[in-house]
Amino acid sequence: MNTNYHRRLFTLAHIVIFLIFLSIVNCTSDQMKKTLLDNRMRATATIKNHLYDTLEEEKFKNDYDREIQHVISGMLKMYPHRRAAAFHAMRGKRSINTV
């Protein structure tokens, strides 16, 4: 009788532990699916943000390079052309002042 009682208690304990474990695994499985989808969406958003930031940096860099090229091309013009432009600009101002 004593051993039969212990077997039933042992079996009942196993069933209770199994049911608790099953509920934990089932709950965790749903949460894992939700977490996995959230993490995947978060990772996708992070990658998109990084790509947009990289595109903005490249666009800014290209605009900056274009401005520098314009300034350098102005500085590297041959001196007589710059001098002639300055002369004509001054002459135009003088003609406006005399009229």
Rosetta constraint file for C-alpha pairs under 8 A:
AtomPair CA 1 CA 5 HARMONIC 6.24 0.50
AtomPair CA 2 CA 6 HARMONIC 6.40 0.50
AtomPair CA 3 CA 7 HARMONIC 6.21 0.50
AtomPair CA 4 CA 8 HARMONIC 6.32 0.50
AtomPair CA 5 CA 9 HARMONIC 6.12 0.50
AtomPair CA 6 CA 10 HARMONIC 5.87 0.50
AtomPair CA 7 CA 11 HARMONIC 6.02 0.50
AtomPair CA 8 CA 12 HARMONIC 5.96 0.50
AtomPair CA 9 CA 13 HARMONIC 6.01 0.50
AtomPair CA 10 CA 14 HARMONIC 6.26 0.50
AtomPair CA 11 CA 15 HARMONIC 6.20 0.50
AtomPair CA 12 CA 16 HARMONIC 6.17 0.50
AtomPair CA 13 CA 17 HARMONIC 6.11 0.50
AtomPair CA 14 CA 18 HARMONIC 5.95 0.50
AtomPair CA 15 CA 19 HARMONIC 6.09 0.50
AtomPair CA 16 CA 20 HARMONIC 6.15 0.50
AtomPair CA 17 CA 21 HARMONIC 5.99 0.50
AtomPair CA 18 CA 22 HARMONIC 5.95 0.50
AtomPair CA 19 CA 23 HARMONIC 6.17 0.50
AtomPair CA 20 CA 24 HARMONIC 6.22 0.50
AtomPair CA 21 CA 25 HARMONIC 6.09 0.50
AtomPair CA 22 CA 26 HARMONIC 6.03 0.50
AtomPair CA 23 CA 27 HARMONIC 6.04 0.50
AtomPair CA 24 CA 28 HARMONIC 5.90 0.50
AtomPair CA 25 CA 29 HARMONIC 5.87 0.50
AtomPair CA 26 CA 30 HARMONIC 6.47 0.50
AtomPair CA 27 CA 31 HARMONIC 6.25 0.50
AtomPair CA 28 CA 32 HARMONIC 5.81 0.50
AtomPair CA 29 CA 33 HARMONIC 6.20 0.50
AtomPair CA 30 CA 34 HARMONIC 6.30 0.50
AtomPair CA 31 CA 35 HARMONIC 5.91 0.50
AtomPair CA 32 CA 36 HARMONIC 5.75 0.50
AtomPair CA 33 CA 37 HARMONIC 6.18 0.50
AtomPair CA 34 CA 38 HARMONIC 6.15 0.50
AtomPair CA 35 CA 39 HARMONIC 5.95 0.50
AtomPair CA 36 CA 40 HARMONIC 6.03 0.50
AtomPair CA 37 CA 41 HARMONIC 6.09 0.50
AtomPair CA 38 CA 42 HARMONIC 5.94 0.50
AtomPair CA 39 CA 43 HARMONIC 5.94 0.50
AtomPair CA 40 CA 44 HARMONIC 6.14 0.50
AtomPair CA 41 CA 45 HARMONIC 6.12 0.50
AtomPair CA 42 CA 46 HARMONIC 6.10 0.50
AtomPair CA 43 CA 47 HARMONIC 6.14 0.50
AtomPair CA 44 CA 48 HARMONIC 6.14 0.50
AtomPair CA 45 CA 49 HARMONIC 6.06 0.50
AtomPair CA 46 CA 50 HARMONIC 6.11 0.50
AtomPair CA 47 CA 51 HARMONIC 6.17 0.50
AtomPair CA 48 CA 52 HARMONIC 6.13 0.50
AtomPair CA 49 CA 53 HARMONIC 6.05 0.50
AtomPair CA 50 CA 54 HARMONIC 6.10 0.50
AtomPair CA 51 CA 55 HARMONIC 6.14 0.50
AtomPair CA 52 CA 56 HARMONIC 6.16 0.50
AtomPair CA 53 CA 57 HARMONIC 6.15 0.50
AtomPair CA 54 CA 58 HARMONIC 6.17 0.50
AtomPair CA 55 CA 59 HARMONIC 6.09 0.50
AtomPair CA 56 CA 60 HARMONIC 6.05 0.50
AtomPair CA 57 CA 61 HARMONIC 5.93 0.50
AtomPair CA 58 CA 62 HARMONIC 6.02 0.50
AtomPair CA 59 CA 63 HARMONIC 6.20 0.50
AtomPair CA 60 CA 64 HARMONIC 6.02 0.50
AtomPair CA 61 CA 65 HARMONIC 6.00 0.50
AtomPair CA 62 CA 66 HARMONIC 6.06 0.50
AtomPair CA 63 CA 67 HARMONIC 6.27 0.50
AtomPair CA 64 CA 68 HARMONIC 6.24 0.50
AtomPair CA 65 CA 69 HARMONIC 6.07 0.50
AtomPair CA 66 CA 70 HARMONIC 6.23 0.50
AtomPair CA 67 CA 71 HARMONIC 6.28 0.50
AtomPair CA 68 CA 72 HARMONIC 6.00 0.50
AtomPair CA 69 CA 73 HARMONIC 5.91 0.50
AtomPair CA 70 CA 74 HARMONIC 6.21 0.50
AtomPair CA 71 CA 75 HARMONIC 6.22 0.50
AtomPair CA 72 CA 76 HARMONIC 5.96 0.50
AtomPair CA 73 CA 77 HARMONIC 6.20 0.50
AtomPair CA 77 CA 81 HARMONIC 6.92 0.50
AtomPair CA 77 CA 82 HARMONIC 6.80 0.50
AtomPair CA 78 CA 82 HARMONIC 6.66 0.50
AtomPair CA 79 CA 83 HARMONIC 6.03 0.50
AtomPair CA 80 CA 84 HARMONIC 5.90 0.50
AtomPair CA 81 CA 85 HARMONIC 6.15 0.50
AtomPair CA 82 CA 86 HARMONIC 6.17 0.50
AtomPair CA 83 CA 87 HARMONIC 6.05 0.50
AtomPair CA 84 CA 88 HARMONIC 6.13 0.50
AtomPair CA 85 CA 89 HARMONIC 6.10 0.50
AtomPair CA 86 CA 90 HARMONIC 6.13 0.50
AtomPair CA 87 CA 91 HARMONIC 6.04 0.50
AtomPair CA 88 CA 92 HARMONIC 6.03 0.50
AtomPair CA 89 CA 93 HARMONIC 6.36 0.50
AtomPair CA 90 CA 94 HARMONIC 6.19 0.50
AtomPair CA 91 CA 95 HARMONIC 6.17 0.50
AtomPair CA 92 CA 96 HARMONIC 6.28 0.50
AtomPair CA 93 CA 97 HARMONIC 6.21 0.50
AtomPair CA 94 CA 98 HARMONIC 6.21 0.50
AtomPair CA 95 CA 99 HARMONIC 6.37 0.50
